[in-house]
């Protein structure tokens, strides 16, 4: 949002309602395509709502504004969540969301930077944090106080380049760089195949100021983001413990929710479950 | 070799025979460009000393970043800097920029056409450190990346000119680096243009199409062969991509026999490009390929290895003399 600094206080209820809207958009998108990375999207919805409607400064009508905060989605396959956030932020039309994953759609299943509002090509995991380091260095050269937020995932920490970037961020004292590490416990082959615990200790050992929170608790997210505003010479890591499929019980409980295909006949039930869980009027 | 410079980390100092040389032409040129181009930033992955970029660091310490031994991160960080409007020059050895950081060059740079210039030391057979350090297949690897400009300069004059040209060029570039005392083959008026080959010598019997430092050998060989009554033309092709197919085709029509010469394996690089070009243009010529074999090269002294694998003036002379 166009402003020079993030607000001091957050309307947690309003942000939760935004997260609900993002989830509803995602279900619409996945329904249209019959499949998608819906589990991850639903899990990260709260963090994206907090970023796009509270923490980030940006101008939806001037995406190249040099003083904007950058958000880099390193896990390109979470695009379903980014499209929902960009639509809700007024950067892409909400009506376009139904084209998710369709031929010729800009709303591809794994992000490309040709879609407005996308700051990097995600998808080849391990690329995001290093690019965030570079952007933070560039902003420093320009004496800008704009910040860089990078989303990455627990599985992505298995890519060595993630740690190359982590080392360099603390070396260069990039205190305007915030890593949001989505620990949802799943990767392509199922439950996390290589144990990454203790995650927060690893980031601390690499020189990052680290917090670890329930990534589906809006109060906790807003608190962690506020804590990460300090320009104290250290990059910030926020370890988000998220539930894949959050908000839709039958996706939450699925064992194969890395990539989700849903039979046509199941959709009514899924959407009813979601609407029941969010309650009327949201 | 100048005083105080140690032949470590694969260092070599093959400065050619009796030619004048320039010390660190790339780093000096970049430091000069830094004055007029405030957007240029420099990066290296713990090889600043060995890729001649330190003159830039010393001139612009706030615009220089050493990311340590991490070539994937080198390229990723450079991509991020480019996204903020900078023009990063990132140095490492060719083997690391290609084999280790390939996915980052392809996706983080080239897919988005970012303005990053990778300057890669130890091209081909310029070190005796063996397969770990000899970038003998880098041109072939990088050729496969869409939109990447690839340059293999011949000498100090061309390195200086090309450094300026790639700074102005919009888009990602991979440039091979000759470092240390680099011979001067071309005169000061030599014009380098991205994508353009230059005919440096007329001839009628054999046409050499060469790139990188093999053009120096080609010119010397042509002069020696003239004394033996063999007329040799030389076309220098410093830009591997985009390839000047038109100039190659036109040059080739004037000879019965074409010889390609490159400091690189003979698969996937200049020789392949020339053969593809001639085939596409329906020009039937005999083509003899001078370059490295499709195998890993052993360790040893650089002059010994270059002689063994045919990358010397003498070898070019012998190859061409044997054709006639």
Interface residues (C-beta under 8 A of the other chain):
Chain A: X66 X70 X113 X119 X120 X121 X123 X124 X126 X127 X129 X130 X131 X132 X133 X134 X135 X136 X137 X138 X139 X141 X142 X160 X161 X164 X165 X167 X168 X171 X172
Chain B: X41 X62 X63 X65 X67 X68 X70 X72 X73 X75 X76 X77 X78 X79 X80 X81 X82 X83 X84 X85 X86 X88 X103 X104 X107 X108 X111 X112
